[in-house]
Amino acid sequence: MKLGPFILRRLLLSIFVLIGLSIVIFILARVVPGDPARLALGPRAPEDVVEQLRKELHMDKSLPEQYWIWLTNALRGDLGKSLVTKRPVIEDIKEYLPATLELVFFTAIFMVFFAILLGTLAARYKDRWVDGVIRIFSYIGVSIPAFVLAVFFILIFGYAWPILPVLGRLGSQFTVARVTGFMILDSMLAGNWTAAWNAFTHLILPAIALALGGTFQEARITRSSMVDNLSKDFIAAERGYGIPERRIMFKYLLKPSLIPTVSVMGMDIAATIGNAFLVEMIFNWPGISRYGINAMLFKDLNAISGVVLIIGLIFALTNIVVDIIVAFLDPRVRLGGIRGQ
Amino acid sequence: MDDKTLLEIKDLHVWYKVYGGYLKVLHGVNFLVRKGERVGLVGEAGCGKTTTMKSILQILPPGDSRIPKGEIIYKGKDILKMSFGELQRLRSKEVAMIFQDPTAALNPVFTIGAQIGDVVRYSIALEEKRVKKEKIKTLSARALKEVYMPDPERILTNYPFQLSGGMRQRVCIAMSISSPRNLLIADEPGTSLDVTIQDQILRLLKEIVEKQGTSIILITHSLGVAREMTDRIYVMYAGTIVETAPAKDLFKNPVHPYTRGLLASVPKISGGGIARGIPGRIPDYLNPPPGCRFQPRCEYATPSCQEKPPQLFEIDKDHFVACYLAQR
C-alpha cells in the first residue's frame, strides 16, 4: 500500500460521507417542530419582521432548494449567520473549536497512555490483585458518566481540596493575545510560561473527566487482546527460543495486541468532541460542543449544520489517521491480501 | 541413567486449570532420549504429546498449568528446578522446538528477519554482550540457506503471510537450527501442510539431524513416518506412555492393546477396506477413569485394570509395556 493514494482515496470517500451527513442533518434540523425565525426574534416580534427573517433564511423555498443554497455557500466557506450570536457561523467555529480541540488533545494523550499502560499491567498480572484492582476501576470508570465525574472533580478539587482550577481556560490574572486559539500555544508564543502552565492546569480536570470512561474501556480491550495473544503459539515459540520476557511483552505481544485498541480508541477520541458538551458546561469551557448544543436548543439552523459538518469532518480525518496507524501496526493491512493460508 | 542419556522425563504429571477443576492431562509420563538418538512419539490427538514437549521448555501457558509431580532431567539437571538464567540458557542454546502449525508459530506482525534475528541474537547474547547487526543478518541468512530457502536476503524482509505454508515451516526450522542445538523437538512438523510438502519437510529434518548429529524427538500421529524417521518409538495414550520399543520391534511385536489397535487402524493402500480403528474416545481429563486409562476402551480389560494404573514393564531389551497383559 502506498500511503499517498491511500489517503487520497480515503479523503475522496469521506467527501461523500460528509455530503450524506449534511443532507441528513439539514433535513432533521428542519423537520423538528418549531419556527426558527420566531424562536430567534421572540414571541413579541411583529409577524412581518418574522416573515422577513424567514425569507432571509430561504425558508420560503423548498427543502432541496434550501439545501442547494446552503451547500454552494458552504463550499465557498460561508456557513451562514448564526441566529443566536448574530455572527457568521464560521467565525463562531473559529472561536470555539480550538478550545475543544485543545481539550480533546489532552484527553487523547491521557487515554492512549493510561489505556495501554493499565491494559498491559492487567494482562501481565492476569488474575492477580493488580488485574483485580484495574478491573474494579474499569467497571466504575465505564459506568460513571463523564459529567458526574466532572461534578465530583469540582467538589473535590474545587471546594474540598482546592489544588486545581475548575472553571474556564485561564486564570483571570492573565491576558494572552489570541493567535491560534489554543491557549497553551498562544501563551508560549507570547513567551508567557506561567500563563501556559496555568492554562495547562485548567485542562487537567476536564480532560481526565472526559477521558476516564474510554481509558478504562480501552484498557479492558488491550488486556483481553493481550491475554488472547499470550496463549498463541508464537508467544510460546518466542519464549521457547529464550527471548527475554520483557522483550516478548513490549515487542512481540504489544504490537499485535494494540490493533483492536487503536480502532476503538480512534472512534472514542473523535466522539469526545461531540460528547464533551456536559463537561464543557460544568467546567465553563467555551468549546464547540457547548456551542452546538445551544444551537440545537434554539433551532439555530446554520449553526447546527456548521457544527455537525465540522464534527463530521474531524470524525472522517480521525478515521483516516486510525487506518494509517492500523496499517503501520499490521503488515497484512499495509501490504494487502493474505497469500498461502 | 547412563552417560549416554540426554533427557529423561520421570513420572511427569501436568494439570491444566479450567472452570470447575483441573484437567489431569499428563499422568506419569516416562520418557528417555539418548545422545544422537531419533525418538518418535505417537498417539492420537489430545493425548498429551505437545503438553509433554512444551513442559521440557517450560512454555506451557503460564498461570493455567501446573506440574504437581515429576522430574525433567536434562544433562543431569532437573529443568523444573532450574533458575531462570539456566532455563534461558537451555532455551537459547540446548533445546529448540518446531511447532505443528507454522502459521500460528510465527508472529504475524513482524518480519521473518526480525524474528530469526532475535533468536540468533539471544543464542549468542550470553557470550557476547554486544552483537553486531551485520553478524545477526549473516547468521539469519545462513540459517535460511540451510533449509534451502531461495533468496534468503529477500525472505528476511518478508512477513509470514507473504510466504507459503511450506516456506513458513522452513523458516521455523531455520530458527531452531540457527545456532547448533543438542535436542530438536519437532511437533508434527508437517501435519498442517499438504502431503508432498510434508514429505519435503520431513526429509529436510532428517538431513539436518544426520548432518549435525542432533538428537530429535519427532511427534507424529503417523506410524509410517515414525517407522521411517526414528530409532525408537514411544506410544502415548491419554497422558501416559503405554509402550516403547525400538522402531523395528514395535512393528514386529506390538504388545499393548492400544498399540495393536493403532497399527490396525492404519489404512492400507493395497485394499481391505476401511481400517478397524479403536472404538471409543480419549477419556475426560476432568474425571479420568480409575486405574489404567485405556481400560474403558480395552477389549481385554479385567476388573484389576480399574484398581491401579499399570507400570512400564520390560518384556525385551528396550521394549517396555504398561499393561497387565504383558506381565502375566
Boltz contact constraints between the chains, C-beta under 6 A:
constraints:
  - contact:
      token1: [A, 231]
      token2: [B, 61]
      max_distance: 6.0
  - contact:
      token1: [A, 233]
      token2: [B, 99]
      max_distance: 6.0
  - contact:
      token1: [A, 233]
      token2: [B, 104]
      max_distance: 6.0
  - contact:
      token1: [A, 233]
      token2: [B, 105]
      max_distance: 6.0
  - contact:
      token1: [A, 234]
      token2: [B, 105]
      max_distance: 6.0
  - contact:
      token1: [A, 234]
      token2: [B, 106]
      max_distance: 6.0
  - contact:
      token1: [A, 234]
      token2: [B, 107]
      max_distance: 6.0
  - contact:
      token1: [A, 236]
      token2: [B, 59]
      max_distance: 6.0
  - contact:
      token1: [A, 237]
      token2: [B, 99]
      max_distance: 6.0
  - contact:
      token1: [A, 237]
      token2: [B, 105]
      max_distance: 6.0
  - contact:
      token1: [A, 239]
      token2: [B, 59]
      max_distance: 6.0
  - contact:
      token1: [A, 240]
      token2: [B, 57]
      max_distance: 6.0
  - contact:
      token1: [A, 240]
      token2: [B, 59]
      max_distance: 6.0
  - contact:
      token1: [A, 240]
      token2: [B, 91]
      max_distance: 6.0
  - contact:
      token1: [A, 240]
      token2: [B, 97]
      max_distance: 6.0
  - contact:
      token1: [A, 241]
      token2: [B, 119]
      max_distance: 6.0
  - contact:
      token1: [A, 242]
      token2: [B, 88]
      max_distance: 6.0
  - contact:
      token1: [A, 242]
      token2: [B, 91]
      max_distance: 6.0
  - contact:
      token1: [A, 242]
      token2: [B, 92]
      max_distance: 6.0
  - contact:
      token1: [A, 242]
      token2: [B, 122]
      max_distance: 6.0
  - contact:
      token1: [A, 243]
      token2: [B, 118]
      max_distance: 6.0
  - contact:
      token1: [A, 243]
      token2: [B, 122]
      max_distance: 6.0
  - contact:
      token1: [A, 252]
      token2: [B, 107]
      max_distance: 6.0
  - contact:
      token1: [A, 255]
      token2: [B, 109]
      max_distance: 6.0
  - contact:
      token1: [A, 256]
      token2: [B, 109]
      max_distance: 6.0
  - contact:
      token1: [A, 330]
      token2: [B, 109]
      max_distance: 6.0
  - contact:
      token1: [A, 331]
      token2: [B, 159]
      max_distance: 6.0
  - contact:
      token1: [A, 332]
      token2: [B, 161]
      max_distance: 6.0
  - contact:
      token1: [A, 338]
      token2: [B, 161]
      max_distance: 6.0
  - contact:
      token1: [A, 339]
      token2: [B, 162]
      max_distance: 6.0
  - contact:
      token1: [A, 340]
      token2: [B, 164]
      max_distance: 6.0
  - contact:
      token1: [A, 340]
      token2: [B, 165]
      max_distance: 6.0
  - contact:
      token1: [A, 341]
      token2: [B, 103]
      max_distance: 6.0
  - contact:
      token1: [A, 341]
      token2: [B, 165]
      max_distance: 6.0
